[in-house]
Each structure stands twice: as C-alpha cells, then as structure tokens.
C-alpha cells in the first residue's frame, strides 16, 4: 500500500543503520529537459556531496544533520540514513558526533568520508569508511603510513577533514585538510587480506590565490573521465583558473579553459564570521568558475555570471584529450549558488539560497536535467 499523505515517517532498521522512509504521492517525470524533484527533505548545507546509486537513485551527505539522504527520482521518496552507535569502525562514545561529509560510489558499495568534529581532546579527524549497497559498514579504509619526526609518537590522524572524494578505478583523489592546510591528495587503493588501504602518491599544496575561494565557497574541485581516455583532473585557482591533470609527478595543466586568460575577481579576506557577509556579497555578484565535473569522456566547467543583477549559470563542455571546448549549456536557474551531480539518465541540479538569507546557503530545490539534453548543449528550459 502506498501512502498518499504529504509526509509520513516510518522508523525502520537495516543491518544496524537507522532508516526513516519518507513516501509521497508517486509522480512521473515529465518528458522535458528539466523537471523539479518534489521532495520535502533536503540537506541543511548547500553543495552536492554525493553520487548515484543507480539510474534513478542518488545519495547525498547531509553533514549538518549527521546523516545521508537517498532519493528515488521515480516518486520523490527519500530515505534518511544515520550511522549506528558502537560499530567496530566507529568508537561508541563518539558515534553520535560523526558527520558524513561526502559519499561516492565504489564498486558495489559506497565510500563515506566520516568527520569527527573537534573536541576537548581532539582537533578533529576524518576517516574513509566502506559501506555495502545496503549502507552497512564493512570496514574503515586504512590510511597510508605517515612520516613523523624522530622521538615523537606515531601519528594516528591522517586527514583532519575531507571535503571531496573521487574514486576512478584504483585511484583516489581527495580535497582534504592535512594539518592546517587544505590540499589535493592523490592515492592508490590497495587490497591486502580483504581490507582496503591507501598509498599516498602526491600531495598538491594550495596555490597563491586559491584562498579563500576553495575554503569558503561551495566549489567542486575534482572530476574524472571514463572510457579509454580515463583521467583525473582538478580545478585550480591561481590568478587565472586552470585545470590540472592529475597523475603526473609535476604540475600538468590543460591548455584550454573557458574564458582563458580571464583573471579571478578580487574578493575580501575572511577573518571570522564577522567578515562573512562582505565576502559573500562580493562573491555572489561576481563571475568566476565554481565547479569541475566529469561524465563519460567529457569534462564540464560550471561558471557563474552576474549580468544586470541576475545570476546566470553556464556549463562549458571540454574534450580533455583534444584540449578543446566542444559545447556549452545554459542552465535553467538564477539561484545564488548551484551544484551538480552528473548521471546516466539525469543530472541533479541543486539550487541553494544566498548567504544573505541563510548562512548555510541551504538548498531550495532539486532539479532533474535530462542527461542527453545536457550533453547536446544549448539553453535548457524547465517544464
């Protein structure tokens, strides 16, 4: 029996994970290039931090509420998934504090970046946890060994925070905080005695000009292409933004970028919450790239424009092998902040509010964009 009330919560349990299932009246997806996914449950903090579970299901991390949300695009249903207390990979005393900061597909399961906030005896730490397709914890992925000065105790904490996780084959990319610095880390996934572990291959330090862009804005930094030309890439912010090709011992960059040669806008420095409004007021009225995405053999650069007081969003298509711009899509939104999730049948577009309205830039709604229409380019309309 399908429930037709606006929202009904049914408490369930599944292999230690607490699940709340919200069911709404079934809705078919219109045969247009864009349609709204009508759901009453959205993450608290703006920016997509998730991945597809299949052609019609995707999962997002809702870190401010310490849960994940799994959506079904067929009927708008959503599952609220919370971490268990006392699992072997999570100390029971701190389980209620863990924040899932990012979730991505990995083989037949998921990798979740779990963050333990700072406390009286800790400056905060992060861990990668492997889940199966039923959201059941399998094990924590072992960090690489970390060199330490002679005479100092072995350091157990590798990453203090993980903002993005990218898995491409056996390669893993992280946008993470190591020590006091947010860096891009390249790793290789190894498997020994049935347990996954990581080998560090490269750590890329921030460039001059990347702060405060990557620290205070909802930037998507890492992307991968698939197929015979599989690769991993990073959106970098120097005085002029560019795309770095990962997997090389020295800095390699694509020779092409939308608006190549256009310098970044000068944004105010951020010194505590008191300077937040001025920073976001300047950022939300400026033009610059905000995200790098990969789907199939293409890369996509999401950029914002601000024309006559209106925010416009362009998605630029790049062929990273030919190093050419091969298309452009105008997105059907004027939201202050936008984030995307490319998929086989649909792209999810998340619209988020202005910092002036909500300091968390809370999502307003989710749109479903037809994947073929996105690739074809042009101006998308929402039906």
Buried (B, 14 or more C-beta within 10 A) or exposed (E): EEBEEEEEEEEEEEEEBBBBBBBBEEBEBEEBBBBBBEBEBBBBBBBBBBBBBEEBBBBBBBBEBBBBBBBBBEBBBBBBBBBBBEBEBBEEEBBEBBBBBBBBBBEEBBBBBBBBBEEEEEEBBBBBBBBEEEBBBBBBBBBBEEEEEEEEEEEEBBBBBBBBBBBBEEBBBBBBBBEEEBBBBBBBBBEEEEEBBBEBBBBBEBBEBBBBBBEBBBBBBBBBBBEEEBBBBBBBBBEBBBBBBBBEEEEEBBEBBBBEEBEBEEBBEBEEEEBBEEBBBEBBEBBBBBBBBBBEBBBBBBBBBBEEEEBBBBBBBBBBEEEEBBBBBBBBBEBBBBBBBBBEBBBBBBBBBBBEEBEBBBBBBBBBBBBEBBBEBEEBEBE
